[in-house]
Amino acid sequence: MAGLAASFVCDPVELRPDATEGDLQVVIRAVYKQVLGNAHILSQQGLDNAESMLRNGNVTVRGFVRMVAQSDLYKSLFFEGNPPYRCIELNCKHLLGRAPLDQAEISQQVQIYNEQGYAAEIDSYLNSEEYLLNFGENIVPYPRCITSQTGIKNNVFNQTVSLFGGYATSDSSKQAQSTSTVAGNLPQKIKVASSRGGASGSTNKRFCITVAKPGVTPIAKQSNATYEVGYAQLSKKIQNIQKIGGKILSVTELV
């Protein structure tokens, strides 16, 4: 386990007051790599205005990260065409350096996006106490939770390692990596993807959701129900269950 964790550890990249142009370029590349998920970015897709503002001292690294994460480029890569759970998963990875903590966090972020919009969803990470405590104004976000941390469940370690999958992977997949384990608060097996792609075959998987829901009679105060759904319907089904007050007991992949 220690050897696997070590392969993900990186030295934080910080923009210091006396930074040279070379130092600035290191920071810019680190932000693009972290926030844009190893996507191959063409030169014409670079965020020239954001880079200029960082270079001139008009924004901090946190402000630069915000501009990248709220750009049309980021939105086209990670929001458009992606299910809500995958969007939240990637936002946690790119902006906080970890996997989602639990189902409650995912539900809260989906609610922010639905009620307040895209920019507010991004701001909720960058304005959080967690972001400021770990990265401040001038440290580029980087993979965290590779070692146990106070206030963060141990299972997030496995989920984070699986989510990052090594530095050679990209985030182009539209398949959520940890939907079932986070939704059911279940253990996550570590899966490190190869450099040639992420997990495969997820679209053919089926899941059984066990739910505790309010009963309909004074005698039966609570009743359980099970739902069998395909991967494509999993995220929406979980949201519907929560809307009617159901409590998810488990999400099990069917063999």
PETAFEN-V42791 format. One record per backbone hydrogen bond with DSSP energy under -0.5 kcal/mol. NH is the residue of the N-H (numbers start at 1). CO is the residue of the C=O. E is the energy in kcal/mol with one decimal. If there is no record, write none. Layout:
nh=NH co=CO e=E
nh=NH co=CO e=E
//
This chain:
nh=5 co=1 e=-2.6
nh=6 co=2 e=-2.4
nh=7 co=3 e=-1.2
nh=8 co=5 e=-1.8
nh=9 co=5 e=-0.7
nh=9 co=6 e=-0.7
nh=14 co=12 e=-0.6
nh=15 co=138 e=-2.6
nh=16 co=14 e=-0.7
nh=19 co=16 e=-1.7
nh=24 co=20 e=-2.3
nh=25 co=21 e=-2.2
nh=26 co=22 e=-1.7
nh=27 co=23 e=-2.0
nh=28 co=24 e=-2.6
nh=29 co=25 e=-2.5
nh=30 co=26 e=-2.1
nh=31 co=27 e=-2.4
nh=32 co=28 e=-2.5
nh=33 co=29 e=-2.5
nh=34 co=30 e=-2.4
nh=35 co=31 e=-3.1
nh=36 co=31 e=-0.6
nh=36 co=32 e=-1.7
nh=37 co=34 e=-0.6
nh=38 co=33 e=-1.5
nh=39 co=36 e=-1.4
nh=41 co=39 e=-0.8
nh=42 co=40 e=-0.6
nh=45 co=42 e=-1.7
nh=46 co=43 e=-1.3
nh=48 co=46 e=-1.5
nh=51 co=47 e=-2.5
nh=52 co=48 e=-2.4
nh=53 co=49 e=-2.1
nh=54 co=50 e=-2.0
nh=55 co=51 e=-2.6
nh=56 co=52 e=-2.4
nh=57 co=54 e=-1.0
nh=58 co=53 e=-2.4
nh=59 co=53 e=-1.2
nh=61 co=137 e=-0.8
nh=62 co=137 e=-2.3
nh=64 co=60 e=-2.3
nh=65 co=61 e=-3.0
nh=66 co=62 e=-2.2
nh=67 co=63 e=-2.1
nh=68 co=64 e=-2.3
nh=69 co=65 e=-2.7
nh=70 co=66 e=-1.8
nh=71 co=68 e=-1.2
nh=74 co=68 e=-0.5
nh=75 co=71 e=-2.2
nh=76 co=72 e=-2.5
nh=77 co=73 e=-1.9
nh=78 co=74 e=-2.6
nh=79 co=75 e=-1.9
nh=80 co=75 e=-2.4
nh=82 co=79 e=-1.8
nh=83 co=174 e=-0.5
nh=86 co=83 e=-0.6
nh=87 co=83 e=-1.9
nh=88 co=84 e=-2.3
nh=89 co=85 e=-2.3
nh=90 co=86 e=-2.4
nh=91 co=87 e=-2.4
nh=92 co=88 e=-2.5
nh=93 co=89 e=-2.0
nh=94 co=90 e=-3.2
nh=95 co=91 e=-2.7
nh=96 co=91 e=-0.5
nh=96 co=92 e=-1.7
nh=97 co=92 e=-0.7
nh=97 co=93 e=-0.7
nh=98 co=92 e=-1.5
nh=103 co=182 e=-0.8
nh=106 co=102 e=-1.7
nh=107 co=103 e=-2.7
nh=108 co=104 e=-2.3
nh=109 co=105 e=-2.4
nh=110 co=106 e=-2.4
nh=111 co=107 e=-2.1
nh=112 co=108 e=-2.1
nh=113 co=109 e=-2.3
nh=114 co=110 e=-2.6
nh=115 co=111 e=-2.5
nh=116 co=112 e=-3.0
nh=117 co=112 e=-0.8
nh=117 co=113 e=-1.2
nh=121 co=117 e=-1.7
nh=122 co=118 e=-2.0
nh=123 co=119 e=-2.7
nh=124 co=120 e=-1.8
nh=125 co=121 e=-0.6
nh=125 co=122 e=-1.1
nh=126 co=122 e=-1.7
nh=127 co=123 e=-2.7
nh=128 co=125 e=-1.2
nh=132 co=128 e=-2.0
nh=133 co=129 e=-2.6
nh=134 co=130 e=-1.8
nh=135 co=131 e=-3.1
nh=136 co=131 e=-1.0
nh=136 co=132 e=-0.5
nh=139 co=135 e=-1.4
nh=140 co=13 e=-3.0
nh=144 co=97 e=-4.4
nh=152 co=149 e=-1.9
nh=156 co=153 e=-1.5
nh=157 co=154 e=-1.7
nh=158 co=154 e=-0.7
nh=159 co=155 e=-2.0
nh=160 co=156 e=-2.7
nh=161 co=157 e=-2.5
nh=162 co=158 e=-2.5
nh=163 co=159 e=-2.2
nh=164 co=160 e=-2.6
nh=165 co=161 e=-2.5
nh=169 co=166 e=-1.2
nh=171 co=37 e=-1.4
nh=176 co=174 e=-0.5
nh=182 co=178 e=-2.5
nh=183 co=179 e=-2.4
nh=184 co=180 e=-1.8
nh=185 co=182 e=-0.8
nh=186 co=181 e=-2.8
nh=189 co=187 e=-0.5
nh=193 co=191 e=-0.7
nh=194 co=197 e=-0.5
nh=197 co=194 e=-1.5
nh=204 co=201 e=-1.3
nh=205 co=202 e=-1.5
nh=207 co=229 e=-3.2
nh=208 co=252 e=-3.2
nh=209 co=207 e=-0.5
nh=209 co=227 e=-3.2
nh=210 co=208 e=-0.6
nh=210 co=250 e=-2.5
nh=211 co=209 e=-0.5
nh=211 co=225 e=-3.4
nh=212 co=247 e=-3.2
nh=213 co=211 e=-0.6
nh=213 co=223 e=-3.0
nh=215 co=221 e=-2.2
nh=217 co=220 e=-1.0
nh=221 co=219 e=-1.2
nh=223 co=213 e=-2.4
nh=225 co=211 e=-2.6
nh=227 co=209 e=-2.1
nh=229 co=207 e=-2.5
nh=229 co=227 e=-0.6
nh=231 co=205 e=-1.7
nh=233 co=230 e=-0.8
nh=234 co=230 e=-0.8
nh=234 co=231 e=-1.0
nh=235 co=231 e=-0.6
nh=237 co=233 e=-2.5
nh=238 co=234 e=-2.3
nh=239 co=235 e=-1.9
nh=240 co=236 e=-2.3
nh=241 co=237 e=-2.3
nh=242 co=238 e=-2.1
nh=243 co=239 e=-2.0
nh=244 co=240 e=-1.2
nh=245 co=242 e=-1.5
nh=246 co=241 e=-2.5
nh=247 co=212 e=-3.1
nh=248 co=246 e=-0.5
nh=249 co=210 e=-3.1
nh=250 co=210 e=-1.4
nh=252 co=208 e=-2.8
nh=254 co=206 e=-3.0
//
